Amino acid sequence: MDDFIRRTTTDAVYEQLHSEIVSLDLLPGTKLSEVDVARRFGVSRQPVRNAFTKLGNEELLVIRPQRATEVRGFSMDRVTLARLVRLSVELEVTRRAIALWTPDADAMLQENIALQERAIDADDMAQFYALDYDFHHLICSLSDNPLAFEVVLSCKQKVDRLCMLSLTKDRDAKLVLNDHRDIAAGMASGDLDKALATIHKHLSRLDDTIQLIHETHQAYFE
């Protein structure tokens, strides 16, 4: 029972700090104290230490012995790697999904796209971006590699955190939706070249934004 309580307490601290870091409520360079965080959550230091370790493993905190833990700054090398890994995975799962394509697969993508359209019409961007995640998760599942989305999600979150610094961080939802339509059309028709080209275009839309953030927010970079 004690192990269960400790595990769930660690999870609660981790999830809250993770949310605050990726949303930039805690900016890069912010110092965190185990004592202060434990007092804030009303817990002992052990679950806080466990949460810090998990966040450090995810490259969100820098933990140095005998020195203050702090929110990790951005690294263009790590951002570039995350984008490369995501692109590689998404291109491969698209190839595999096309090889396994069925009418049911097309119906599932079209249902997701229809929900995206409704979210845009309702100006519900939170729902739209959740459906954006679902769209890419669905392609991984249709490729018979659902766990590939864990890699996609990890890479996407690294870039999303960076793009929170942009004044234009809300992407043009209609452009994203049109990309999704083109990807789905390429997959349904078996047009591998079209599907892969659209995936590449879709994931390259943030190039200029990332470069601008690097130039205008250098204090947040390592």
N, C-alpha and C positions, 0 to 999 in steps of 0.2 A: 504493500500500500504506500509506504514512504517513497519507493522508487517511482510509483505512478504520479504522486503529488509533485515530486521534484521534477519529473519529466514535463508535466503540464505547466508548471511554473516557469521552467526554462523556455518552453514554447511561447508562453504569453509574453515574456520579456523580449524574446527574440522577434516575435511577430510585430510588436509595437515599435521596437527600435528599427527593424527592417523597413517598416512603412515610413517612418520619419526620415530615414536616410534616403530612400529612393525618391521620396517626394520633395526632398531638399528642405524639409523643416529643420533638419540637422545638416548644415552646410559642410563641405569638405574643410578639414582643419579643425572642426569643433572637437574640443577635448571632452572626454567622458571619464568619469570616476566610478569605479565599482561601488564605492560607499554611497555616492550621491544617487546613482541609479537604483541601488538596493533600497535606499530610504524612500525614493520616489514611488517604487512599486510595493513597498511594505514587505519585502522579502529579504532573505539572507543573501550574502554575497555569492554563494556557490551557484545558484541558477543564473545570476548576472554574469559570473565568470564563464559559465557554459555558453550563454548566449553570445558573449563577446567572442569566444573561440569560434563559434559557428559563423558569425558575421565576418570574422577575420579570414576564415577559410573561403568565404565568398568574395573576398577582396573589397569588402565594404568598410572594414576597420583596419587600422594599423596598430598592432599590439607589440610594444617594446618593453622588455623587462626593465623595471626600475624607472620607467618613464610613463607619462600619461598616455592612455589609449586615445586615439583620435579618429575621426571619420576620414577615410582615405580619399585623397584627391584623385582626379581623373588622370588617366594616362592615354595619350593618343595611340601608343603601341597596343595597349590592351583593348581599346575601343576598335582599332583596326582589325585586331585578331578576332574579336567577337563577331564583327561583321563578316569577316572572311569565313569563319566557321559556320555561321548561320546560313550564308549564301550556299556554301558547299552542301550542307545538310538539306536545305530546301530544294536545291536542284536535284539531288539524288532521290529524295522521296517523291518528287514529281515524276521523275523517270519511272520509278517503280509503280507508282499509282496508275500511270497511263498503261503500263503493261498488264495491270490487273483490272482495268476499267470495266464497269458494268453499268447498265441503266440505273440501278439503285444508287450507285456512287454519284452519278450525275444528279439524281433527284435530291440527294442529301446536300450537295453543294448549292443547288438552285434554291433550296429551302433556306439555307443560311444567307444567301445573297438577297432573297426577298425580305428577310428580317432586317438585314442591313439597310435596305431601301426604306423600310418603315421607320427605322430608328432615325435616319437622316430627315425624313419628312416630319417626324415629331421633334426634331432638334434635340434628340436624346443622345448626346455624344458619348456619355459614359456607356450606354448600351451598345452604341455602334462599335466602340473600341473593344468591348468585351466580345462582340461578334467577330471582330477582326482577328482576335486571338483564336476564337473557335474555328474560323475558316482555316487557319494554318494548322491547327491541331487536327482538324478533320482530314486534311491532305496526308498528314503523317499516318493517321489511322487507316486511310484508304490504301496506303502503300504497304500495309501490314507491318508497319514499324511505329506503333503509337508512342513508344518510349523516346523516339527521336525528338518529340516535341519538348521533352525536358531540356535537351540541348538548345533548341530554338528559343525556349522561354528564358533560359539563363542568359543567352547572348542578347536577346531582345531587351531584357531588363537593364543590362549594363548600358545600352545605348539610350533607352528611354530615360534613365536617370540623368544622363548628360543633357538630353534635349529639353529637360525641364528648365534649363537655364535660358532657353531661347524665348524671346518675346513672341515668336511665331510658332510656339511648340504645338499648337493645335493644327494638325495637318489638314489639308484639304480633303475632307471625307469623300467628296464626289470623285476625286482623282483615285483615291484608294479603292473605292467601290468599282470604278471602271477597270482598274487593274485586276481586281478579283473576277470581274465578268470575263475579261480576256483570258485570264489563267484558266478559268473553268471551261471556257469555250475551246481553248487549245487542247485541254485534257479530254473533253468529250469527243472532239473530232479526231483524236489521236495525233494531232499536229504537235509533235514533241518540240520542234524548233520554236514554234510560236509560244508554247507554254513556257519554255525555258527562257526565252528572250523577255517575256513579260515578267517572270519572276525576277530576272536580273534588273530590269527597269524599276520594278516595284521596290526592291531593296536598295536601290541607288538614289532614291529620291531625297535622302537626308544628307547627301554628300556636302552640298553647299552650306546647309545649316550647321553641320558639325564643324566645318572649317571656320565659319564665322564665330561660333562659340569659342573655339580654341584661340582665335585672335582677340576676342573681346573679354574673356574671362580667364586670363592666364594665371591669376592668383589661385584658382581652384585646380590647377594642373600640377602634377609632380614634376 
